[in-house]
Amino acid sequence: MTYVILLLAIVSEVIATSALKASDSFSKLGPSLIVVVGYVFSFYLLTIVMRSMPTGMAYAIWAGLGVVLVSLFGYFFANEKLDFAACLGMSLIVLGVVVINVFSKTVSH
């Protein structure tokens, strides 16, 4: 269940981050509310995850997958380009998350 809650925290953070641009520096109410509610919900879920997962591991997974998903959202929906270096870097982030989850003894399975 911990990983499901962590995934929900990541999705909530991705939605909030993706709405930042649309908020136009918090001058538009709708997107601004999405940002605030999304981040509050995401951090709340992250605190639940940290009850059963070390802080460093939870944050590494949350931040790493968040970066990749926000970048993919930008690529597919906001016409933001990703060059080879960006794709390679994000691949290394995903590989790092996999290594943590498969090989680290600090993450409870």
Buried (B, 14 or more C-beta within 10 A) or exposed (E): EBEEBBBBBBBBBBBBBBBBEEBEEEEEEEBBEBBBBBBEBBBEBBEBBBEEBEEEBBBBBBBBBBBBBBBBBBBEEEEBEBEEEEEEBBEEBBEEBEEBBEEEEEBEE
